[in-house]
Amino acid sequence: NKLTHTQTSVHLSGTMEPDEAEARNVRKLVDRSLARNKHVEFIIQAMEKAGCKVDATAEGGFFKVEHCHGKVAGGFRPDSGVVVCQNHVKSQQEVDNLLAHELIHAFDHCRVRDLDWNNCLHHTCSEIRAANLSGDCHWKMEVMRGNFSLKKQHQECIKRRAKLSIEMNPACQGCSDEAIEQCFQKCFADTAPFDQIP
């Protein structure tokens, strides 16, 4: 299995034998997010309205908790759903943002039938949207990362986080800045399934 997208968008393969206690703790965070996070719930409902069923009830369903290689928090596999990396997420806020981020990728995959994750422009647009709509670039998250500016901080965060993600995609190596500039305005303005940036 290959993770197509992650918060840092590295393509992962394989998993290690999971630490059961760690997996259970992260699974509880995932279940809490699925039950209580209004953005996560809204994106899942939007996917289902668009014709993409999301099985959020079963542990082996759309949301999987795994031990992952690499420094990534999770990812989206078009053929099987969202992966949460138990060895890299510890807090509810991290899981909430991660699920919202990966669900934006899943929503994009659902609504754009010919979306090609190996096309750098397609991938870049989805990363811009995910960083914009997931909470990744909320000012509190940026302050915690030590990034703070009053001038277009949100947009700069989106560009920075999208670049981190797409540079892990071999199709985007060497052209990430160009892809971001080419896609930014259109993809930043696309807030679907939300009416505006949540």
Salt bridges, closest charged atoms under 4 A:
GLU22 OE2 - LYS90 NZ 3.33
ASP31 OD1 - ARG27 NH2 3.05
GLU48 OE2 - LYS53 NZ 3.71
GLU66 OE1 - ARG77 NH2 3.03
ASP108 OD1 - ARG111 NE 3.48
ASP108 OD1 - ARG129 NH2 2.72
GLU127 OE1 - HIS101 NE2 3.32
GLU127 OE2 - HIS105 NE2 3.29
GLU127 OE2 - HIS123 NE2 3.12
ASP136 OD2 - HIS101 ND1 2.58
GLU142 OE1 - ARG145 NH1 2.73
GLU142 OE1 - ARG160 NH2 2.59
GLU167 OE2 - LYS163 NZ 3.94
ASP177 OD1 - LYS163 NZ 3.00
GLU181 OE2 - LYS159 NZ 3.67
ASP190 OD2 - ARG111 NH2 2.44
ASP190 OD1 - ARG129 NH1 3.33
